Each structure stands twice: as structure tokens, then as C-alpha cells.
Amino acid sequence: MKSALLSLGIGLGLTLAATACSSDDAGGEAIAITSGTTECRVAQTALAAGKHRFQVQNTGNQATEVYVYAAGDKVVAEKENIGPGTKATFSVTLAAGTYEIACKPGQTGSGIRQPLTVS
């Protein structure tokens, strides 16, 4: 009886831990962001409020980072150290409002920005 309860407890604990570790899982297809030396292309710039997953492809020749900014350059989400020729994914929950996505080739400066509207 004790071993059955212990097994049940361990199984439940593993299930809860696995659920908590899925922070990049927003469901659906990822929204593509292409970050190059002189560009920041966002496949979708009008979104519904909720959780979204973005996939960044670095087409430049130096490491880049991508930020999602709310008004006043408040950082809502970021993904850093995306190497040349690689991809990285991140998720963020966005409330209705206006945002900017900034790609920062070379990981410096204020970035190449694209507006993002969430309704």
C-alpha cells in the first residue's frame, strides 16, 4: 500500500514538473522574425491578445538579440545571443496594446524596430 501511494505521488509530481517546464509552448505555429544585418522582418504585426510564440532566424553575420517593448521601452520579452545562421524561439503573453519588436544585430544600440499591434 505504501509503495502504491509513493508511486502515485512520484507520478503526480513528475506530471506537474513537466507541465511547469513548457514555458515556450504557446500552441499553434510560431510567428517568424528574420533578423539580419540591416533588417528586422516580422511575419505578423497584428495579433490577438494572449500567448504567442516567436521564432527568430538570424540571417546576419553576427550574434543578435530580439526584444518586445511596451510603451516607454519597457521590456516585455527578450531573446539574446542568437548566433549567425541559427534560430531561437521564445514565448510571451501580450495584453491588448501597442508594442515594438526590436532586432539588435551585434547586440548593441536601440535596434531595428517594427510596430506590433495587439487587440
N, C-alpha and C positions, 0 to 999 in steps of 0.2 A: 504494500500500500504506500509506504514512504517513497519507494523508488518510482512508483507511478506518478505521485504528486510532484516529485522532484523533476521527472522528465517533462511533465506538463508545464511546470514553472520555467524550466530552461527553454522549452519550445516557444512559449509565450514571450519570454524575454528576447529571444533571437528575432522573432517576428517584429516586435516593437522596434528593436535596434535597426533592422533592415529598413523599416518604414521611415525612420528618422534620418537615415543616411541618403535619401534620394532627393537632395536639395536642387539638383539640376534638372529634375524631371517635371516639366511643365505640361507634358502631354502635347499631342499634335506635332506638326512639323516646325522645325526651328526657323526663325527669321534670319536670313543671310545678311551678314555685314562683310563687305570687302574693304579691307584696309590696305592701301598702297602707299607709295612714297608721297603722292600728291592727291590722293582721293580717299573718300570715305563714302561708300555706297551702301545704302540701307534698302533692302528689298521692299519693305513695307514701312510707311511712315504715318499711317493712320491705324490705330489699334483699339480694340475694346478694352475696357478696364479689366484687370485680372493678371494672372501669372503668365508670363511669356518666356520662351527660351530663344536665345540668340546664338548663332554660330558665326564666329569671326574667322575669316580666312585672310591671312597676311600674305599679300602678293608683293610686298616691298622687299627691300634687301637689308633691312634692319629690324630689330625687335620692335613691337608696337604694343600699345595698350588701348583699351576702349572703355569709355565712361558713359554712363547715363546720368545726365544732370537734370535736376529740377530747377525752378526759378532761383536766381542768385548763385548759380553754380554749386548748389547743394548736391553732393554725390549720392545717388540712389543705388547705383551698382557700378562695379568695375571689374575688368579682367586685365591683368598685367602680364608682362613677359611672354608675349605671343611671338615666337621665333619666326624668321623668314621662311615662307613656304609651308607653314603649319596652320592648323585650325584649333580653335578653342571654343568651348561652349559655356554659357552662363545663363542663369535664370533670374528673373526679377518680377516682383508683383508691383504693378503700376496702378495707381488710382487715376481717375479722370483728371486731365490737366495737360499742360504743355511741357515738353521736355526737349533736351538736345542729346544726341548721341555724338560723342567726340572720339575720333580716332587720333592717336598720337604717335605717328611714326618717329622712331628714335626715342620714344618715351619722354619727350620734352615739349614744352610750350603749352598753349591752350588748346591745340588740336584742330583738326579739320572737322567742322560741325555740321550736322544735319538736324533739322527740326523733326520732332516726333509729337503727334497729337494723339491723346488717349481720351476716348469718350465712353 
